[in-house]
């Protein structure tokens, strides 16, 4: 064969290979486009609405839900020529399903219930989160899991003496509380929350449904992490329609099980529903002569691990710098409170106040000692308790009385939550100083700041960040609960 003929053959072979690669690439693009278009669709429902409180399923069965006692929730379900009743607390049931809708505020779920949604459930009550009001801590408390390494996946490690963790921890799903769940979204998908929030949420909900139906465990605990991302990037009025899809998906399961399924729906914390901007923490620290670093390798070094866009910040420093650091932070724009340990007590500072929190060994009685001003806004509460004869001779109040008296306050259950933070039962690497930011401010990773226009966040001690919700299908929760008490 001549050299020219051989060269022509090689060119034909390369041309065919190029065409094949182009064709294959075209098929891959088509496949990916179709997959993305189909991925994240609403969960398919067996039961479709057929009028007010009426449904029909794919088998032609008709169901009507009735409220027999006028409390707003459904008690009896007429199904063709038969019926089933809501199970009572002592009624044997086939299975239990508990679902955490991460970050969904009490106010939004209560509004939906008032509009006639979630009526297979009794009315929701408030769930008081931890401080910080953030999932690593709150879910650890909720599930009574081993302590998390830090308050977020990027954290300071005292043993290593440096900032550790980050996105790799999210992907690895290594937090101890995750091992107690029957379902949590795979870490690989969590980065899509902020790019395609609605699709990610629907895929998350659909994946949970499939996992639950394929499982045989009698008590199934699930965590829908994508709802928190919805709160972060969507306005409050945009959340309702997506949360209604949760109502419809759970009702579908409930009807299909003929009521032989107990449902507990709750969230681990709230969201402040306030568009936010970065708090100038680094600039304030540098003006005061601190050096923000990943290691405490200089006399005035301070570690500030930044990850999610949240309304708290955990800072680490040498012990002799703690009080000075708290003072600088308390005077910084966007900071409401700076908190640190003072021996067995917890100290709280604001721009215009300072106070100490004292408690007995088991945290059943508390004393609030304002040194300047009233940073936790508790003096009126203390006077009310005094007038009601609920203070002892030392002026301390019972934990239960404080819980009830501060549920509607700016900082619900503040003394217990800050005392608990000081004991650090939920994280291994406790911060030297914790900052609670005002609504409208956040701290977090610069990369995430460029990705997200933040419509809401959480983490602070304040009410809207603190209050999640809980509701069940088989018993009315009589009063608010702490997140650590919910699954007891």
Buried (B, 14 or more C-beta within 10 A) or exposed (E): EEEEEEEEEEEEEEEEEEEEEEEEEEEEEEEEEEEEEEBBEEBEBBBEEEEEBEBBBEEEBBBBBEEEEEEEBBEBBBBEEEBBBBBEEEEEBEBBBBBBBBBBBBBBBBBBBEEEBBBBBBBBBBBBBBBBBBBBBBBBBBBEBEBBBBBBBBBBBBEEBBBBBBBEBBBEBBBBBBEBBBBBBEBEBBEBBBEBBBBBBBBBBBBBBEBBEEEEEEEBBBBBBBBBBBBBBBEBEBBBEBBBBBBBBBBBBBBBBBBBBBBBBBBBBBBBBBEBEBBBBBEBBEEBEBEBBBEBEEEBBBBBBBBBBBBBBBBBBBEEBBBBBBBBBBBBEBBBBBBBBBEEBBBBBBBEBBBBBBBEEEEEBBBBEBEEBBBBBBEEBBEEBEEEEBBEEEEBBBBEBBBBBBBEBBBBBBBBBBBBBBEBBBBBBBBBBBBBBBBBBBBBBEEBBEEBEBBBBBBBBBBBBBBBBBBBBBBEBEEBBBBBEBBE
